[in-house]
Amino acid sequence: IKQLVQKERELEEQEKRQREIERNTCKIKLFCMHPTKQIMMENKLEVHKDRTLKEAVEIAYKLMDLEEAVPLDCCRLVKYDEFHDYLERSYEGEEDTPMGLLLGGVKSTYMFDLLLETRRPDQIFQCYKPGEVMVKVHVVDLKTESVAPPISIRAYLNQTVSEFKQLISKATHLPAETMRVVLERCYNDLRLLNVSSKTLKAEGFFRSNKVFIESSESLDRHVAYTDSHLWKLLDRHANTIRLYVSLPEQSPGSQFRRAVYQKSSGDSGNLDEGCERVKGPVGNMKSVEAILEESTEKLKSLSLQQQQEGDNGDSSKSTEASDFENIESPLNEIDSSTSAENRELENQIQISDPENLQSEERSDSDVNNDRSTSSVDSDILSSSHSSDTLCNVDNAPLPLANGLDSHSITSSRRSKANQGKKETWDTAEEDSGTDSEYDESGKSRGEAQYMYFKSEPYAADEGSGEGQKWLMVHVDKRITLSAFKQHLEPFVGVPSSHFKVFRVYASNQEFESVRLNETLSSFSDDNKITIRLGRALKKGEYRVKVYQLLVNEPEPCKFLLDAVFAKGMTVRQSKEELLPQLREQCGLDLTIDRFRLRKKTWKNPGTVFLDYHIYEEDINISSNWEVFLEILDGVEKMKSMSQLAVLSRRWRPSEMKLDSFQEVVLESSSVEELKEKLSEISGIPLENIEFAKGRGTFPCDISILEIHQDLDWNPKVSTLNVWPLYICDDGAVIFYRDKTEELMELTDEQRNELMKKESSRLQKTGHRVTYSPRKEKALKIYLDGAPNKDLTQD
């Protein structure tokens, strides 16, 4: 007992000491920009109020794990406002001051934070004084159209704009005389500071600010600010977001094509270097190089022959349109040095197949057929509608039959491809689930205004999948999805109509972006996008998930494939389109009359769609729609919407088992007709038929220990569409039995064994077993203190 008492006292003393330490410990948020990883780290600094600032720096240094990154004497703690990213003050000469005094005492929460600031050994820490404001200065280069990373400087609110320019000039070594300073107060609020005598406070400066400066002697200084190149560049910069795009795996030809386009959009140096970069992923590059060389020689010989014959080419030969071209931003074209080299490189690498130059009459279906080929030859030496590119060994634009270079041919063919893509279903309306990629004039909507797009290869994390190709894309978020897809065409290797864009959310859920005329304004920095091959939706088209209905299987709902249905299409037409897909993707070799489509609501089968029904007229259709495909055992019995198809299942109480589902097609909603049909398929006399409606979702599973008593057998109604049945649509489940059949007598052992089996079966299907061997009685609730009542009254 004495030992226990002593132990209790020790524990109490320890708890008192701990509480005392807690009362004297300052707990404050600590931030640190890692000097090598360049990521902002966050932690909670717990330091005793009597510890000095020097000791607190050492604790923070170890807490942030900087031992291998930077020496201790290159670190210091400063007062920091994380919300505004503002350095309030530094603590020079206060290394021996207790932390409780520096932080204003021990508090549960502080109105500020601490930042563990680091420096290089050759640098000196800057002194931060209270009352200063922090300004992040971005230097803008109009020639390269680039915005440099920020330089942090500190200023006072009572400084004038002229004094502020001198301060920036010292930090950036740029002339203050020609300097233009633009303050970004908030999103899309770019204010030019052109009144030299105004103070920073009057201009709207606060704790933390962002400014852009430009000091060139260009004529752009004399242009009205909102019409200037500087304003357009800053406007684009403010609306530019960074996206990470996951590209699909491609065939060797497409990989080669993508690599060359990457070369054209980036370093426009040596073409041979661009070819060399592709050898790794292509694999067997030797055969590809041979094909390229052979194609180039053919084109050269054809060009020479045509030049000798004279330039009598029919102008119609130049009207063929490529499925896409590398679209340049209007803003990018201002940079003559970069964009001119890129255009020259495009001219060198974009070639059409000479054998197909006169095949301008080919239809869109022919184009799609050509794209289905997967050999290296068809990928590299494509048809006249392809967008493949080749390395030109002579580094010169190749002359074609009518004197135009290959880039001119590509541009003219583009316009014709757009006209072909304009066609949609005649019954399509403006409120369809998707939008046309092209407007009525055939011109791509994305070419209108916001076209900034810059990409570079990106090495993703290890967990993103082996061999997965990624792009880091900087794009103006006001660009339309249509234009964004056109920019991605060179990297994906197929036209925009043949791939889909999926937005990846934090939970790794993917949702397809289908509205081509909508912008990327809902996207934000560092969002992830997945590109998947497959035909993108046109106006009036909907992507439909097709599930197989297996009524007598443990899992009655099986996903088959994704299909595309269109407004104005009949059910029979959609079935015809499904047949080859079912054969190729699912191994189901069916005829059009051996299966039906029907409505799917969660897991419940619904209305049977008849062949003559038209989508959006007779059948409402929406994006991400789902349907059931049901394979028929015989001839389709459903011929009219006046008929009703129900799924019947016989209950055999004497054997304690349920038979398989059988479909019953009724000509009306009469209960008498239902009983007649059930009598026909079961052999039970009509007067002995009893039925009940199934409960819950399909297949309306119920324990065989409960079915005999718990269902509402033989309801007193004459039609099926009234209470309590409310059977108004196809797919309802009907249980039926012979009322003269006696329930099997079970021993306790048989009942327990059967209950275990049913529990196991129903748990797999998600249904609960609620069987009880006796009937439940009503629960009576009496209020405490209430006047006594007669029990019979209760």
Buried (B, 14 or more C-beta within 10 A) or exposed (E): EEEEEEEEEEEEEEEEEEEEEEEEBBBBBBBBBBBEEEEEBEBEBBBBBEBBBBBBBEBBBEBBEBEEBBEEEBBBBBBBBBEBBBBBBBBEEEBEBBBBEBBEEBEEEBEBBBBBBBBEEEEEBEEBEEEBBBBBBBBBBBEEBEBEEBBEBBBBBEBBBBBBBEBBBEBBEBEBEEBBBBBBBEEEEBBBBEEEEBBBEEBEBEBBBBBBBBBBEBEBBEEEBEEBBBBBBBBBBBBBBBBBBBBBEBBBBBBBBBBBBBBBBBEBEEBEEBBEBBBEBBEEBEBBBEBBEEBBEBBBEBBEEBEEEEEEBEEEBBEBBBBBBBBBBEBBBBBEEBBEBBBBBBBBBBBBBBBBBBEBEBEEEEBBEBBEBEEBEBBBBBBBBBBBBBBBBEEEBBBBBBEBBBBBBBBBBBBBBBEBBBEBBEBBEEEBBBBBBBBEEBBBBBBEEBBBBBBEBBEBEEEEEEEEBBBBBBBBBBBBBBBBBBBBBBBBBBBBBBBBBBBBEEEEEBEBBBBBBEBBEEBEEEBBBBBBBBBBBBBBBBBBBBBBBBBEEEEBBEEBBBBBBBBBBBBBBBBEBBBEBBEEEBEBEBEEEBBBBBBBBEBBBBBBBBBEBBBBEEBEBEBEBBBBBBEBEEEBEBEEEEBBBBBBBBBBBEEBEBBEBBBBBBEBBBBEBBBBBBBEEBEBEEEBBBBBBBEEBBBBBBBBBBBBEBBEBBBEEEBBEBEEBEBEBBBBBBBBBBBEBEEBEBEEEEEEEBBEEBBEBBEEEEBEBEBEEEEEEEEEEEEEEEEEEEEEEE
